[in-house]
């Protein structure tokens, strides 16, 4: 199946489950042409089809409750119940039971794509893959550990907080969005109201265009002024993982976002909750995804990738014992991740080139 046909079938599958915003889908299709990394971010449904064929040796691995749509910009910061700044994976839209290696191969593939564009500095592709695997192993060996930036991980903290230097710009961008013309569905409105700091608080609702994999879904942001400052709450509509689109005859476990939040080894964001099909969260300068462009020019890529590998293990440990993964890793040859990621980079480039040609 070619990429255009796969996209058409996936969007039809998704449209049977939730309403889609076709203007945002057209924007997504245009962004997919801009580069191989944006293409990767936008097409987990295609990855779920091609990865087992391109790298069957990594597909054969013990299952875990895995992120699925993992890549190097699927990490961010938030505040835990104690107000501490936490770093980690911040998007579980495609969470599903799948071979645990899916997350590692996809993370490594995204790193290789960005290294080729010099967006990750002072590290070669093979070393990048080694750092991801080493971080994953170290995390499993330690039984997992959340990344609390207040008192630990000073280098990671420096990289993570670089984008926090312009909070005014963050709020100006959000507050400049026009209000929606139609009221959100009652279920979304209820979810947003319940996440406000007090009852009866007046707010206006805007439609935020964000992300790539989820672009095309309904996403509402409630903006309000509270105690002399701006606050924002977002409700994004979820559907079952695209992993199930590629395996229509498998068991459907439903939306597993909340399970990921509750079981992973992490300090939870108390403002993130699944309510029906809506994942609701607080938006703020210190509670959002970290883009590579926001990192310091001289960031430590090796340390960052090691931390990403470790955090991936934090998620997997929520569903299986560490020994299941360490045993499988011990049986794999040296540089297995580099080999798999390199093959997937070639596959993605082939699909991307085909996508740019048009239907």
C-alpha positions in Angstrom: 0.0 0.0 0.0 1.4 3.4 -1.0 1.5 6.4 1.5 -1.3 8.3 -0.1 -3.6 5.3 0.0 -2.5 4.6 3.6 -3.3 8.1 4.6 -6.7 8.1 3.0 -7.6 4.8 4.7 -6.4 6.0 8.1 -8.3 9.2 8.0 -11.4 7.4 7.0 -10.8 5.0 9.9 -10.3 7.8 12.3 -13.2 9.8 11.0 -15.5 6.8 11.9 -14.5 7.3 15.5 -14.3 11.1 16.0 -15.2 14.2 14.0 -12.3 15.6 12.0 -11.4 19.2 11.1 -10.7 19.0 7.4 -8.9 22.4 7.3 -6.5 21.2 9.9 -6.0 18.0 7.9 -5.1 20.0 4.9 -2.6 21.9 7.0 -1.1 18.6 8.2 -0.7 17.3 4.7 1.2 20.4 3.7 3.4 20.2 6.8 4.2 16.6 5.9 6.0 17.9 2.8 8.3 20.2 4.6 10.7 17.5 5.9 11.3 13.9 6.8 11.0 14.7 10.6 7.7 16.4 10.4 6.5 13.6 8.1 7.6 11.0 10.8 5.8 13.0 13.5 2.5 13.1 11.5 2.4 9.5 10.3 2.4 7.0 13.2 -0.3 5.1 11.3 2.2 4.5 8.5 5.0 3.5 10.9 2.6 0.9 12.4 2.3 -0.6 8.9 6.0 -0.4 7.7 8.1 -1.0 10.8 7.2 -4.8 11.1 8.1 -5.3 7.4 11.3 -3.1 7.3 12.7 -4.4 10.6 11.1 -7.7 11.5 13.9 -8.6 13.9 13.1 -5.7 16.1 9.3 -6.2 15.8 9.7 -9.6 17.4 10.0 -8.5 21.0 8.0 -8.7 24.3 4.9 -6.4 24.3 4.6 -3.5 26.7 2.2 -0.6 27.2 4.2 1.6 24.9 4.0 5.2 23.7 4.0 4.3 20.0 4.3 7.8 18.6 7.6 8.5 20.3 10.2 10.9 19.0 12.7 13.4 20.3 10.1 16.2 20.5 7.6 14.2 22.4 9.2 15.4 25.7 8.4 18.4 27.8 8.0 19.8 31.3 5.3 20.1 33.8 4.7 20.8 37.5 3.9 18.0 39.9 1.6 18.2 42.9 4.5 19.7 44.9 5.1 22.4 42.3 8.4 20.9 41.2 9.5 21.1 37.6 9.4 17.6 36.0 10.7 16.5 32.6 9.6 13.6 30.6 7.3 12.2 27.9 4.3 14.4 27.6 2.0 12.8 25.0 0.4 9.4 25.1 -2.2 9.8 22.4 -1.1 6.5 20.6 -0.5 4.5 23.8 -1.1 0.8 23.1 0.2 -2.7 23.8 2.9 -3.3 21.2 6.5 -4.6 21.1 8.6 -2.5 23.5 11.2 -2.0 20.8 8.8 0.2 18.9 9.5 3.1 21.2 13.3 2.6 21.1 13.4 2.3 17.3 11.2 5.2 16.6 13.0 7.4 19.1 16.4 6.5 17.5 14.9 7.1 14.0 13.8 10.6 15.0 17.3 11.3 16.4 19.0 10.2 13.2 16.7 12.4 11.1 17.6 15.4 13.2 21.3 14.6 13.3 21.3 14.7 9.5 20.0 18.3 9.7 22.4 19.3 12.4 19.6 19.9 14.9 21.4 17.6 17.4 25.0 18.6 17.8 28.3 16.9 18.4 27.1 13.3 18.2 27.2 10.8 15.4 24.2 8.4 14.6 25.8 5.3 16.0 26.7 6.9 19.3 23.2 8.5 19.5 21.6 5.0 19.3 24.1 3.7 21.9 23.1 6.4 24.3 19.4 5.7 23.9 19.9 2.0 24.6 22.3 2.7 27.5 19.8 5.1 29.1 17.1 2.6 28.7 19.2 -0.1 30.4 20.3 2.1 33.2 16.7 3.1 33.9 15.6 -0.5 34.0 18.4 -1.4 36.3 17.5 1.4 38.7 13.8 0.4 38.6 13.0 3.7 37.0 13.2 7.2 38.4 11.4 10.4 37.6 13.3 13.4 36.3 12.9 16.1 39.0 14.7 19.2 37.7 14.7 21.3 40.9 17.5 19.5 42.6 18.9 16.9 40.1 19.9 16.9 36.4 21.4 20.4 36.2 22.4 20.0 32.5 19.0 18.7 31.5 17.4 21.5 33.5 19.5 24.1 31.6 18.3 22.6 28.3 14.7 22.3 29.4 14.2 25.8 30.8 15.8 27.6 27.9 12.3 28.2 26.3 10.9 29.5 29.7 12.7 32.8 29.3 9.8 34.4 27.3 6.5 33.7 29.2 5.0 36.9 27.8 5.4 35.6 24.3 3.6 32.4 25.3 0.6 34.2 26.6 0.5 36.7 23.8 0.3 33.9 21.3 -2.5 32.1 23.1 -4.5 35.3 23.8 -4.3 36.4 20.2 -6.3 33.4 19.0 -9.8 34.1 17.9 -12.8 32.7 19.9 -14.5 29.7 18.3 -17.7 30.4 16.4 -19.5 27.3 17.8 -19.6 26.1 21.3 -17.5 23.0 22.1 -19.5 19.8 22.6 -21.0 19.5 26.1 -18.6 16.8 27.1 -15.6 19.0 26.3 -17.1 22.1 28.0 -17.8 20.0 31.1 -14.2 18.7 31.1 -12.8 22.3 30.8 -15.0 23.7 33.5 -14.0 21.0 36.0 -10.3 21.8 35.5 -10.7 25.5 36.3 -9.3 26.7 39.7 -12.8 27.8 40.9 -16.4 27.4 39.9 -18.2 30.0 37.8 -15.0 31.4 36.4 -15.6 33.2 33.0 -13.5 32.1 30.1 -13.5 32.2 26.3 -12.7 29.2 24.1 -10.3 29.2 21.2 -9.2 26.5 18.8 -5.5 25.8 19.1 -3.6 24.3 16.1 -0.8 22.3 17.5 1.2 19.1 17.1 1.3 17.0 13.9 0.1 13.5 14.7 -3.1 14.8 16.3 -3.6 17.7 13.8 -7.1 17.4 12.5 -8.7 16.5 15.8 -10.9 18.8 17.8 -8.8 20.7 20.3 -10.3 23.5 22.5 -8.5 25.9 24.9 -10.3 27.8 27.6 -8.6 31.1 28.4 -9.3 33.1 31.5 -7.9 35.7 33.9 -7.6 34.5 37.4 -6.1 36.3 40.4 -4.5 38.9 38.1 -2.9 36.5 35.7 -3.7 34.4 32.6 -4.6 30.7 32.8 -5.3 28.1 30.1 -6.9 24.7 30.0 -6.9 22.5 26.9 -9.2 19.6 25.9 -8.1 17.4 23.0 -10.2 14.7 21.6 -8.7 11.2 21.5 -9.4 8.0 19.6 -8.0 4.5 19.8 -4.3 4.2 18.8 -3.4 4.0 15.1 -1.6 0.8 16.1 -5.1 -0.8 15.9 -5.7 0.7 12.5 -2.8 -1.3 11.2 -4.1 -4.4 13.1 -7.9 -4.3 12.6 -8.4 -7.9 13.8 -6.5 -7.5 17.1 -8.1 -6.9 20.5 -9.1 -3.2 21.0 -8.2 -2.2 24.6 -9.6 1.3 24.2 -7.9 4.6 25.0 -5.0 3.9 27.4 -3.8 7.4 28.1 -5.0 7.4 31.7 -3.4 4.0 32.3 -0.1 5.4 31.1 -0.4 8.3 33.5 -1.2 6.2 36.5 1.2 3.3 35.9 4.4 4.9 34.6 7.3 5.7 36.9 6.9 9.4 37.0 5.7 12.4 39.1 2.3 13.1 37.6 1.0 16.4 36.4 -2.1 16.8 38.6 -3.8 18.8 35.8 -3.7 16.1 33.2 -6.8 13.8 33.2 -8.7 11.7 30.7 -12.5 12.6 30.8 -14.4 10.4 28.4 -12.6 10.9 25.0 -11.0 14.3 26.1 -7.6 14.6 27.5 -7.5 17.8 29.6 -4.4 19.6 30.7 -3.1 22.9 31.9 -1.2 25.0 29.4 1.6 27.3 30.7 5.2 28.2 29.7 6.5 25.5 32.0 3.9 22.9 31.0 4.4 22.2 27.4 6.4 20.3 24.8 10.1 21.1 24.2 11.1 21.7 20.6 14.6 21.2 19.5 14.8 24.7 18.2 14.4 26.0 21.8 17.4 24.1 23.2 20.7 26.0 23.8 23.0 26.1 20.8 25.6 23.9 22.7 23.2 21.4 24.2 24.6 18.0 25.3 23.0 15.6 22.8 24.5 12.5 24.4 23.1 13.3 27.8 19.8 14.3 26.4 19.4 11.0 24.5 20.4 9.0 27.5 17.7 10.7 29.5 15.2 10.0 26.8 16.1 6.3 26.8 15.7 6.2 30.6 12.4 8.0 30.5 11.1 5.4 27.9 12.0 2.7 30.4 10.0 4.6 33.1 6.9 4.2 30.9 7.5 0.5 30.1 8.0 -0.4 33.7 4.4 0.6 34.3 3.3 -2.5 32.5 6.0 -5.2 32.7 8.9 -6.2 35.0 12.4 -5.0 34.0 13.7 -8.5 33.6 11.5 -9.1 30.6 13.1 -6.3 28.7 16.7 -6.8 29.9 16.6 -10.5 28.9 15.5 -9.6 25.4 18.1 -6.8 25.1 20.9 -9.1 26.2 20.1 -11.4 23.2 20.3 -8.7 20.6 23.5 -8.1 18.7 25.6 -5.0 19.0 24.3 -1.9 17.2 20.9 -3.5 16.7 19.2 -0.2 17.3 21.4 1.7 14.9 20.7 -0.9 12.1 17.0 -0.8 12.7 16.8 3.0 12.9 18.9 3.4 9.7 16.6 1.1 7.8 13.5 3.1 9.0 15.1 6.4 8.0 15.4 5.0 4.5 11.8 3.8 4.5 10.6 7.2 5.8 12.5 9.1 3.2 11.0 6.9 0.5 7.5 7.6 1.7 8.2 11.3 2.2 9.5 11.6 -1.4 6.4 9.8 -2.6 4.2 12.1 -0.5 5.8 15.3 -2.0 4.9 14.1 -5.5 1.2 14.3 -4.7 -1.6 11.8 -5.2 
